[in-house]
Amino acid sequence: MHGVGAAPLKSATTLTVEEFRIQKNEAADKPFQNHTERTLSGAWQSSERQLPSGTLRVDMKQPLARLAFYLLEPRSDDGLTDWNFLDEALRNAKVYPIVRTTD
């Protein structure tokens, strides 16, 4: 919807990534614009992961890279986490469902 480019992985790939380990996952007490804003706290840690075929990869060498980063960052105050797009994936999660890499 925002025009950010993403391409699916053609095959399963094992990579060293950074994953966000969740220490706190809180929902706001009161709704804001019909959403219960969500706030995560935690830290990024290096991890070896196998990413399945079809996993979407967002290249940061594109015109909307800053927007992509802002939307995907777990601690963003106006990203996908804050606006409840990832609530189902975050239910009882210890790790954020989106990883990052320097590759």
C-alpha positions in Angstrom: 0.0 0.0 0.0 2.9 2.4 0.6 4.9 1.4 -2.5 7.8 -0.2 -0.6 9.5 -2.9 -2.7 9.7 -6.5 -1.4 10.7 -9.7 -3.1 10.1 -13.3 -1.9 13.1 -15.6 -1.3 13.2 -18.2 -4.1 14.5 -20.9 -1.8 15.1 -21.5 1.9 18.2 -19.6 3.1 20.3 -19.8 6.2 21.6 -16.4 7.3 23.2 -14.7 10.3 20.5 -12.1 11.2 19.7 -9.9 14.1 16.5 -10.7 15.9 14.7 -8.5 18.4 14.3 -10.3 21.7 11.2 -9.0 23.4 11.5 -8.1 27.1 8.2 -6.1 27.4 5.1 -6.2 25.2 2.5 -3.7 26.3 -0.8 -2.4 25.0 -2.1 1.1 25.8 -4.8 1.4 28.4 -7.0 3.5 26.1 -7.6 3.4 22.4 -6.2 6.0 20.1 -7.9 6.5 16.7 -9.7 3.1 17.1 -6.4 1.2 17.8 -4.8 0.0 21.0 -1.3 1.1 20.5 1.4 -1.5 21.2 4.8 -0.8 22.6 7.7 -3.3 22.6 11.0 -3.1 24.5 14.0 -5.4 24.2 17.2 -5.7 22.3 18.6 -6.9 19.0 20.8 -10.0 19.2 22.7 -11.9 16.5 21.2 -15.3 15.5 21.5 -18.0 12.9 18.2 -18.5 11.2 16.8 -20.5 8.3 14.4 -18.3 6.4 11.8 -20.4 4.4 11.2 -20.0 0.7 8.7 -17.2 0.2 10.0 -15.0 3.1 9.7 -11.4 2.0 13.0 -9.5 1.7 12.9 -5.7 1.8 16.0 -4.2 0.1 17.2 -1.0 1.8 18.6 0.2 -1.5 15.3 1.6 -2.7 13.7 5.1 -2.7 11.3 4.2 0.2 14.0 2.5 2.4 13.5 5.0 5.3 9.8 4.4 5.3 10.3 0.6 5.2 12.7 0.9 8.2 10.2 3.1 10.1 7.3 0.7 9.5 9.2 -2.5 10.4 11.2 -1.3 13.4 9.7 -2.9 16.5 10.1 0.2 18.6 8.8 2.7 16.1 6.1 4.9 17.5 4.1 4.8 14.2 5.0 1.5 12.7 3.3 -1.9 12.1 3.7 -2.9 15.8 2.2 0.3 17.1 -0.8 0.1 14.8 -1.6 -3.6 15.6 -0.7 -5.1 12.3 1.4 -7.7 14.1 -0.7 -8.4 17.2 -1.4 -12.0 16.2 2.3 -12.8 15.6 3.2 -11.0 18.9 0.8 -12.9 21.1 3.1 -14.6 23.7 6.1 -14.1 21.4 9.6 -13.8 22.8 11.1 -12.7 19.5 9.8 -10.1 17.0 8.6 -11.8 13.8 10.8 -9.6 11.5 14.6 -10.0 11.4 17.2 -7.8 9.9 20.5 -8.5 8.2 23.4 -6.6 6.6 23.4 -8.8 3.5 
